[in-house]
């Protein structure tokens, strides 16, 4: 067996493992309340953001426990409501928070962006690179850690 090849392979594995270690900032949380209360608290947490955007009311929220879906959540502009599919999240509280924030951004867009109703035609305008989806993903990434941290301080979550 070639010693140099084995040495290079070992170094390569070490480098890849080290990079993965540095990039792994995954934090897990234990939920200290019901999923419904948690999702409502995430929405409540966005109150100052909604006010700053000129939004006067929160959307309603419905949690689906028994339906497995390819979607994590949806925003229904005609009823100003959010639906979260819990089975799609497999109990990951941070992911649920992120989804609620994503859908909150759609609530904001539906009130402030004249193009919103047109752009939700995903068959015509696509999904992944659609401007409203890019903005919603950016919103959730920007606010999720702070929201989770604040909800930990209020006792709704425990960081493990």
N, C-alpha and C positions, 0 to 999 in steps of 0.2 A: 504494500500500500504506500502511496506517495505521501510522505510526511508534510510536504509543503501544501498539498491540496487539503489535507486534514486541518492544518494550521489556518489556512485561509477560510475554510468553511467554518471553523470554530469562531474565528474573529468576526466573520460575517454574521453568524447567529448571535453573538454577543452584541454587536452594534444594533441589529434589528431589535433585539430584546430591550436594550437600553433606550432606544428611541421610543418604543412602545410604552415603556415604563414612564418616561418623561411626559408623554402625551396623554397618559391615562389619568384624568382628573374626575373620574366617575365617582359620584357620591351617591350613596343610597339613603333612603329615608324610610322611617316607620311612620305610618299614618296614625294619629291619635284621635281621630274623629271619623265620621262617615265620609264616604266619597262625595256625597251630595253637599255636605257642609264644607268640605275642603274646596270643591269647585266653586261654591258660592263665595267663599273667602278669597279665592283667587280673583274672581270678578270684582268683589268689593275692593280688593287691593288696587285695582286699576282705576278706582274712582277719580283720583287727582289727574290721571292721564285723560280720562274721558272729559272731565271739566275743562282741561286745557285745550282739548279738541273741540269744545263747544257742544259736547253730547250731554243731554239733560237726563238721560235715564240708562239704566243697565239693561242688557238683553236678558231674556229669561233663559234658563238652562234646563235641559233634560238629559238624564243619564240612561243609557241603554245597557242593561246588564246581560241580557240573554241573546242579543244579536251579535254574531260575529260579522265583522265588516272589513273590507279592504281599507276603508276610511278610518281615520282616527277620530275625526269630528267633522261637523259641517255647521255652517252658518246659514240660516234661512232668513233672507232679508224681508220677505213679505210678512213674517211674524216677529221679526226682531228676536230670533231665538237661536240658541246654540244647542247642538246635540253632540254628546260625547259618547263614543263607543268604548266602554271600559274593557271588554274582552280583547280589543285590538291593542291595548296597552299592557296587558298581562300583569297588572298590579304595579307598574312602574310609576310612582308618584311624581317624579320629576317630569316624566314624559306626559302625564296627564296635565300637569301645570302648563307645560309648554304648549300643548294642544289648546287648552282654554285660552291662553294668551294669543295664540295664532288666530283663533276664531274671534276674539275681542277686536283684533286689528281689522278683521273683515267687518265687524259691526261699525267701527269708526269709518272705514272706507265707504260703507253703504250710505252713511250720512253725509260725508264730505267730498267724495270723489264722484263727479258726474259720469265718469266712464265705468264705474263699478258694475252696474247692471249689464252693460255690454260685455265687459271682460269676464264675467262669470260663465259665459258661453264657452266652456272649455273645449268643446268639439271644434269650434271655429278658431279660437285663439290659443289653444294649448293650455297645459297646466303648469309644468315645471318651470318654464321660463316666462310665464305670464307675470306681468308687472305686479298685479295685486298679490300673487302668491309669493313673489320675491320680497315684497314689503312685509307681508305677514310673517315669513320665516325670519327676516331680519328683526322684526319686533319681538318675536318670542325669544330669539337669541340674546337680544339686548336686555330684556327684562326678567327672564326666568330665574337666574341665580339670585337676584335681589329679592324677588317675590318669595322664593323658597326660604331664603335667609330670614326675611321678615315673618313668615308664617311659622318658622321654627321658634323665633323669639316669642311669638304669641302662644306657643304651645300646641299648635295644630299638627306639627311634625316633630320628629326627633331625628337628628342626623346620626346615622350609624357609622 
